[in-house]
Amino acid sequence: MPDTPAPPVILGDEPGSFPHGVLAERHPAIIRQVRDAFPYDPAVHHALDALLESCTKGVIEPLPADAHDVAHWREWGLDAHVGRSWFDVPWLWSESYFYRRLLDVVGYFGPGVWHGIDPFRPFKLAELDAPETDEELAALDALEARPAHERARALLHGSLWGNRADLGFRLSDSEAAARDAVPALVADDSEALWALLPTTGDTGTDKAPTVCLIADNAGRELIPDLLLAAHLLATGRAGGIVLHVKPYPYYISDATPADVVDALRRLTAAPGAAAEHGRRLWAAVADGILTVRAHPFSAAPLPFTDLPPGLRAEFGAAALTLVKGDLNYRRLVGDRRWPPTTPFADVTAYFPGPVAALRTLKSDVITGLSARTEAALVAAEGQRWRTGGTHALVQVRP
């Protein structure tokens, strides 16, 4: 972390702030969505109502004493936060614990009929089945004829921008990034990223290194991540990929192992180039070239400065760790309101190996901007650019 004192962690206690809106409005809306998505029994309805009351007007309650992960959560600060308002503890912690409690009340971890049923699955599948997904996958056919460097750029931007409605346009039009995505990038270290992943021919070796990819969302955002992984493997930029996903449903749309399977099936069932990518990825998993990992820390309410030793060693040994999405960015740099010009390399100096962030901006946290870029954004949009999802970044610390 920088030598200068770090700003305080972000709380949700300021009315009108983005974090306060998430806790006061988004979480209740998610409870209502989940309630309507399944024919839950009266006991679950009652538990959902109680959680709604707790997270808006009440205090944080403990996990059941026999919860399988209660020891983890105690290590992660549960005992210090029980009895406090959801708005008065670190926002990252409060958000994470909300989803853990939501799984509890719908019986995800229990012995009943709802055991293991993802309460967000209908929303994830609706994204995968949307007509826009067909259009995006069809765009891969035209991309196959493009030169390698254009395919690489298009697939990187596809992963960066995720499920924006114009992803198909970005994939099929090699000039889309220059015409649209690049002006929306507040930082772009793409060339530094590719420099960390030369092909085996460029390195003079016959063995490509391992790349870790910390995934973000499921559905239409996970598919471009998988396509980027396929490209890295096919071009020899990576000899193996470790895909880190969440161990259980989290943040309504975050990817789990089951979501990886759904995305691979969606690819293999599509026509044309998409199916070919899907089959290669499916075989890569079967052969151990693409490994899916769901470590408990992936759903921890903590920044990556607290990485456990095993993950620290794994990321340290990788040629590059790609960190996808807004939540993972908050965990990477610390969920603090840094001055936007705070160097990205300084706040990620602790990370055990080379790291690259691919992120669409959907929260207040930001580092690594030039003073000129920050001034232009504020002049044009006030502070809306931080949270609107209309800007993105590619940041690298070698």
Secondary structure, DSSP 4 states (H G I P E B T S, - for coil): --SSPPPPBPBS-STTSHHHHIIIIIHHHHHHHHHHHS---HHHHHHHHHHHHHHHHSB--PPPTT-TTHHHHHHTTHHHHTTSBGGGSBHHHHHHHHHHHHHHHTTSSSSSTTTT--TTHHHHHHHHTSHHHHHHHHHHHHHTTS-HHHHHHHHHHHHHHTT-TTHHHHHH-TTHIIIIIHHHEEEE-HHHHHHTS--HHHHT-S---EEEEE--B-TTTHHHHHHHHHHHHHTTS-SEEEEE--SS--TTTB--HHHHHHHHHHHHHSSTHHHHHHHHHHHHHHHTSEEEE--GGGG-SS-GGG--HHHHHHHHHSSEEEEESHHHHHHHH-SB---TTS-HHHHTTTSSS-EEEEEE--SS------HHHHHHHHHHHTTGGGTSSS-EEEEEE-
